[in-house]
Structures are given as structure tokens and as C-alpha cells.
Amino acid sequence: MSTLRPLHDRVIVKRLEEERVSAGGIVIPDSATEKPTRGKVVAAGTGLIMSDGKVRPMSLKAGDVVLFGKYAGQEIKIDGEELVFLKEDDIVAVIEG
């Protein structure tokens, strides 16, 4: 894959696939599933540049598993891999553990 370095307060996330079997054991086809809202951070920028010129460091790092809004970010395909570009504010939580 090409090396990407997001700028400022942006992150690049690879969506993680959701489970496609219902609680009753029924397999759910791709056409009936929604886009996953979990992903793994592939790369993170250096932080947000504040109005006074100081940089607020990112609270995310590569490897973090995160939750984000269903319609958040910009989707792009690079080297055959689908990625989502998000601002740090679009990420609602980090899944720990």
C-alpha cells in the first residue's frame, strides 16, 4: 500500500467488518447490511493547529480501534483498499481492551 500521512487533525481508518450472522444463526447478505461504524486507525496526523498557532496533539494513534458516525468522513480507494478519511472530531470513541 502507498504510504499516506494525514495532515493536522485528520485520521485514516480502515473499516472493520461487522458480524453477518443474526442472533438466531441466520446469515445476513451483504446487500442487507449497513456500513460498519468501527474501524482501525491506519494513520493519524500531528494535531489540530489552534488559532494561537499552537498544535493540540492527537488523542488517537495508528492501531486504535474506533467508533465513528455512519455517514462521517470521506471514503476513498487506494491500492484496492477502501479507507475512510475522518477529522478527529468525527470519532466518537476508542474501543479499549
N, CA and C atoms as a LAMMPS dump frame, in Angstrom:
ITEM: TIMESTEP
0
ITEM: NUMBER OF ATOMS
291
ITEM: BOX BOUNDS ff ff ff
-5.0000000000000000e+02 5.0000000000000000e+02
-5.0000000000000000e+02 5.0000000000000000e+02
-5.0000000000000000e+02 5.0000000000000000e+02
ITEM: ATOMS id mol type element x y z
1 1 1 N 0.839 -1.18 0
2 1 2 C 0 0 0
3 1 3 C 0.882 1.241 0
4 2 1 N 0.408 2.276 -0.66
5 2 2 C 1.111 3.561 -0.658
6 2 3 C 1.163 4.1 0.766
7 3 1 N 2.194 4.857 1.055
8 3 2 C 2.3 5.464 2.372
9 3 3 C 1.515 6.763 2.37
10 4 1 N 0.567 6.875 3.297
11 4 2 C -0.245 8.08 3.415
12 4 3 C 0.023 8.723 4.767
13 5 1 N 0.108 10.034 4.77
14 5 2 C 0.299 10.772 6.014
15 5 3 C -0.772 11.856 6.075
16 6 1 N -1.785 11.652 6.915
17 6 2 C -2.833 12.666 7.006
18 6 3 C -2.302 13.946 7.643
19 7 1 N -2.898 15.046 7.279
20 7 2 C -2.467 16.337 7.788
21 7 3 C -3.296 16.763 8.994
22 8 1 N -2.67 17.497 9.872
23 8 2 C -3.283 18.156 11.021
24 8 3 C -4.123 17.206 11.878
25 9 1 N -5.449 17.442 11.961
26 9 2 C -6.305 16.654 12.86
27 9 3 C -7.106 15.592 12.104
28 10 1 N -6.527 15.068 11.043
29 10 2 C -7.221 14.041 10.259
30 10 3 C -6.632 12.661 10.534
31 11 1 N -7.478 11.642 10.371
32 11 2 C -7.038 10.258 10.545
33 11 3 C -7.521 9.442 9.358
34 12 1 N -6.811 8.366 9.08
35 12 2 C -7.216 7.419 8.041
36 12 3 C -7.616 6.14 8.755
37 13 1 N -8.818 5.651 8.452
38 13 2 C -9.378 4.492 9.133
39 13 3 C -9.759 3.435 8.111
40 14 1 N -9.477 2.179 8.442
41 14 2 C -9.937 1.052 7.636
42 14 3 C -11.116 0.443 8.384
43 15 1 N -12.259 0.367 7.702
44 15 2 C -13.457 -0.187 8.34
45 15 3 C -13.233 -1.644 8.737
46 16 1 N -13.782 -2.024 9.892
47 16 2 C -13.757 -3.415 10.339
48 16 3 C -15.111 -4.022 10.043
49 17 1 N -15.118 -5.192 9.478
50 17 2 C -16.364 -5.851 9.102
51 17 3 C -17.159 -6.244 10.338
52 18 1 N -18.461 -6.022 10.256
53 18 2 C -19.371 -6.418 11.329
54 18 3 C -19.753 -7.882 11.146
55 19 1 N -20.227 -8.492 12.213
56 19 2 C -20.673 -9.884 12.15
57 19 3 C -21.887 -9.974 11.246
58 20 1 N -21.93 -10.964 10.382
59 20 2 C -23.009 -11.074 9.396
60 20 3 C -23.947 -12.238 9.666
61 21 1 N -24.031 -12.638 10.92
62 21 2 C -24.949 -13.705 11.302
63 21 3 C -25.828 -13.158 12.416
64 22 1 N -27.141 -13.313 12.269
65 22 2 C -28.047 -12.803 13.295
66 22 3 C -27.951 -13.665 14.551
67 23 1 N -28.581 -13.205 15.623
68 23 2 C -28.567 -13.94 16.89
69 23 3 C -29.194 -15.332 16.731
70 24 1 N -30.11 -15.47 15.793
71 24 2 C -30.768 -16.756 15.558
72 24 3 C -30.005 -17.659 14.604
73 25 1 N -28.824 -17.208 14.14
74 25 2 C -27.999 -18.028 13.266
75 25 3 C -28.238 -17.811 11.782
76 26 1 N -29.043 -16.819 11.423
77 26 2 C -29.337 -16.541 10.02
78 26 3 C -28.208 -15.692 9.437
79 27 1 N -27.666 -16.109 8.283
80 27 2 C -26.613 -15.354 7.614
81 27 3 C -27.251 -14.175 6.885
82 28 1 N -26.71 -12.974 7.128
83 28 2 C -27.248 -11.754 6.528
84 28 3 C -26.424 -11.422 5.292
85 29 1 N -27.059 -11.275 4.112
86 29 2 C -26.308 -10.973 2.893
87 29 3 C -25.735 -9.556 2.909
88 30 1 N -24.677 -9.344 2.103
89 30 2 C -24.026 -8.034 2.028
90 30 3 C -25 -6.916 1.693
91 31 1 N -25.961 -7.188 0.813
92 31 2 C -26.888 -6.149 0.374
93 31 3 C -27.803 -5.67 1.496
94 32 1 N -27.957 -6.446 2.556
95 32 2 C -28.846 -6.086 3.652
96 32 3 C -28.107 -5.5 4.853
97 33 1 N -26.794 -5.444 4.787
98 33 2 C -26.034 -4.932 5.93
99 33 3 C -25.679 -3.47 5.722
100 34 1 N -25.535 -2.754 6.819
101 34 2 C -25.116 -1.361 6.764
102 34 3 C -23.601 -1.289 6.825
103 35 1 N -23.054 -0.142 6.453
104 35 2 C -21.612 0.044 6.524
105 35 3 C -21.179 -0.03 7.982
106 36 1 N -20.064 -0.676 8.246
107 36 2 C -19.58 -0.745 9.625
108 36 3 C -19.219 0.642 10.147
109 37 1 N -19.44 0.852 11.425
110 37 2 C -19.098 2.122 12.054
111 37 3 C -17.922 1.951 13.009
112 38 1 N -17.227 0.824 12.885
113 38 2 C -15.997 0.583 13.643
114 38 3 C -14.868 0.499 12.641
115 39 1 N -13.698 0.908 13.092
116 39 2 C -12.549 0.814 12.209
117 39 3 C -11.264 0.876 12.988
118 40 1 N -10.189 0.577 12.269
119 40 2 C -8.846 0.611 12.856
120 40 3 C -8.094 1.783 12.241
121 41 1 N -7.509 2.61 13.093
122 41 2 C -6.755 3.77 12.625
123 41 3 C -5.489 3.279 11.931
124 42 1 N -5.325 3.66 10.669
125 42 2 C -4.153 3.298 9.877
126 42 3 C -3.058 4.343 10.065
127 43 1 N -3.46 5.611 10.11
128 43 2 C -2.503 6.71 10.282
129 43 3 C -3.224 7.9 10.889
130 44 1 N -2.478 8.723 11.632
131 44 2 C -3.043 9.912 12.261
132 44 3 C -2.121 11.099 12.025
133 45 1 N -2.72 12.275 11.891
134 45 2 C -1.951 13.492 11.701
135 45 3 C -1.281 13.937 12.997
136 46 1 N -0.654 15.095 12.949
137 46 2 C 0.087 15.587 14.112
138 46 3 C -0.798 16.288 15.13
139 47 1 N -1.924 16.831 14.719
140 47 2 C -2.829 17.501 15.64
141 47 3 C -3.437 18.751 15.04
142 48 1 N -4.379 19.306 15.761
143 48 2 C -5.114 20.483 15.308
144 48 3 C -4.299 21.744 15.582
145 49 1 N -4.176 22.607 14.578
146 49 2 C -3.498 23.887 14.755
147 49 3 C -4.53 24.863 15.315
148 50 1 N -4.27 25.362 16.515
149 50 2 C -5.189 26.268 17.198
150 50 3 C -5.028 27.68 16.642
151 51 1 N -5.949 28.578 16.996
152 51 2 C -5.921 29.947 16.492
153 51 3 C -4.672 30.71 16.946
154 52 1 N -4.053 30.3 18.071
155 52 2 C -2.84 30.965 18.54
156 52 3 C -1.569 30.376 17.925
157 53 1 N -1.732 29.407 17.019
158 53 2 C -0.589 28.807 16.327
159 53 3 C -0.036 27.562 17.003
160 54 1 N -0.479 27.272 18.222
161 54 2 C -0.027 26.065 18.917
162 54 3 C -0.746 24.848 18.356
163 55 1 N -0.138 23.684 18.51
164 55 2 C -0.724 22.446 18
165 55 3 C -1.258 21.628 19.168
166 56 1 N -2.55 21.285 19.102
167 56 2 C -3.136 20.38 20.087
168 56 3 C -2.882 18.965 19.583
169 57 1 N -2.089 18.157 20.311
170 57 2 C -1.744 16.812 19.824
171 57 3 C -2.974 15.911 19.677
172 58 1 N -2.849 14.94 18.782
173 58 2 C -3.925 13.972 18.551
174 58 3 C -4.076 13.053 19.756
175 59 1 N -5.303 12.655 20.034
176 59 2 C -5.538 11.688 21.103
177 59 3 C -5.653 10.275 20.522
178 60 1 N -5.432 10.142 19.216
179 60 2 C -5.503 8.848 18.53
180 60 3 C -4.142 8.501 17.958
181 61 1 N -3.93 7.201 17.756
182 61 2 C -2.678 6.745 17.139
183 61 3 C -2.992 5.548 16.252
184 62 1 N -2.077 5.231 15.372
185 62 2 C -2.246 4.07 14.494
186 62 3 C -2.447 2.823 15.346
187 63 1 N -3.404 2 14.948
188 63 2 C -3.696 0.769 15.669
189 63 3 C -4.906 0.865 16.572
190 64 1 N -5.346 2.088 16.934
191 64 2 C -6.538 2.249 17.772
192 64 3 C -7.77 1.753 17.014
193 65 1 N -8.668 1.079 17.724
194 65 2 C -9.955 0.67 17.154
195 65 3 C -10.975 1.694 17.629
196 66 1 N -11.691 2.299 16.676
197 66 2 C -12.558 3.437 16.987
198 66 3 C -13.979 3.237 16.468
199 67 1 N -14.896 4.031 17.037
200 67 2 C -16.274 4.125 16.559
201 67 3 C -16.447 5.498 15.927
202 68 1 N -17.171 5.548 14.813
203 68 2 C -17.407 6.826 14.146
204 68 3 C -18.795 6.823 13.548
205 69 1 N -19.279 8.004 13.182
206 69 2 C -20.619 8.144 12.622
207 69 3 C -20.787 7.41 11.305
208 70 1 N -22 6.935 11.08
209 70 2 C -22.306 6.154 9.883
210 70 3 C -21.993 6.902 8.588
211 71 1 N -22.238 8.199 8.577
212 71 2 C -22.035 8.986 7.356
213 71 3 C -20.835 9.917 7.462
214 72 1 N -19.984 9.705 8.45
215 72 2 C -18.831 10.582 8.663
216 72 3 C -17.711 10.277 7.673
217 73 1 N -16.942 11.294 7.377
218 73 2 C -15.722 11.104 6.601
219 73 3 C -15.907 11.017 5.103
220 74 1 N -14.764 10.867 4.461
221 74 2 C -14.679 10.76 3.004
222 74 3 C -14.096 9.401 2.656
223 75 1 N -14.834 8.6 1.902
224 75 2 C -14.338 7.282 1.512
225 75 3 C -13.48 7.401 0.263
226 76 1 N -12.408 6.619 0.245
227 76 2 C -11.513 6.62 -0.918
228 76 3 C -10.902 5.231 -1.049
229 77 1 N -10.616 4.833 -2.269
230 77 2 C -9.998 3.535 -2.524
231 77 3 C -8.566 3.773 -2.986
232 78 1 N -7.601 3.194 -2.259
233 78 2 C -6.19 3.341 -2.594
234 78 3 C -5.573 1.954 -2.647
235 79 1 N -4.923 1.645 -3.762
236 79 2 C -4.301 0.334 -3.973
237 79 3 C -5.285 -0.804 -3.708
238 80 1 N -6.555 -0.61 -4.112
239 80 2 C -7.573 -1.642 -3.961
240 80 3 C -8.141 -1.768 -2.557
241 81 1 N -7.738 -0.906 -1.652
242 81 2 C -8.197 -0.976 -0.262
243 81 3 C -9.091 0.229 0.028
244 82 1 N -10.273 -0.027 0.61
245 82 2 C -11.192 1.063 0.929
246 82 3 C -10.848 1.648 2.288
247 83 1 N -10.641 2.965 2.302
248 83 2 C -10.282 3.675 3.526
249 83 3 C -11.237 4.831 3.735
250 84 1 N -11.304 5.311 4.975
251 84 2 C -12.137 6.461 5.3
252 84 3 C -11.237 7.533 5.912
253 85 1 N -11.31 8.75 5.36
254 85 2 C -10.589 9.887 5.913
255 85 3 C -11.555 10.63 6.82
256 86 1 N -11.168 10.82 8.083
257 86 2 C -12.024 11.473 9.071
258 86 3 C -11.258 12.576 9.78
259 87 1 N -11.999 13.548 10.31
260 87 2 C -11.401 14.507 11.231
261 87 3 C -11.486 13.861 12.613
262 88 1 N -10.597 14.252 13.49
263 88 2 C -10.594 13.68 14.84
264 88 3 C -11.953 13.859 15.52
265 89 1 N -12.631 14.976 15.26
266 89 2 C -13.94 15.242 15.87
267 89 3 C -15.025 14.274 15.418
268 90 1 N -14.845 13.608 14.269
269 90 2 C -15.838 12.656 13.764
270 90 3 C -15.783 11.329 14.515
271 91 1 N -14.729 11.101 15.274
272 91 2 C -14.57 9.846 16.016
273 91 3 C -15.211 10.021 17.377
274 92 1 N -16.124 9.105 17.726
275 92 2 C -16.875 9.259 18.968
276 92 3 C -16.289 8.493 20.132
277 93 1 N -15.518 7.438 19.866
278 93 2 C -14.954 6.653 20.968
279 93 3 C -13.806 5.774 20.48
280 94 1 N -12.922 5.427 21.427
281 94 2 C -11.865 4.446 21.183
282 94 3 C -12.272 3.195 21.948
283 95 1 N -12.232 2.046 21.275
284 95 2 C -12.561 0.774 21.923
285 95 3 C -11.289 0.229 22.534
286 96 1 N -11.277 0.115 23.838
287 96 2 C -10.098 -0.38 24.545
288 96 3 C -10.326 -1.805 25.008
289 97 1 N -9.233 -2.559 25.037
290 97 2 C -9.339 -3.898 25.587
291 97 3 C -9.331 -4.999 24.617
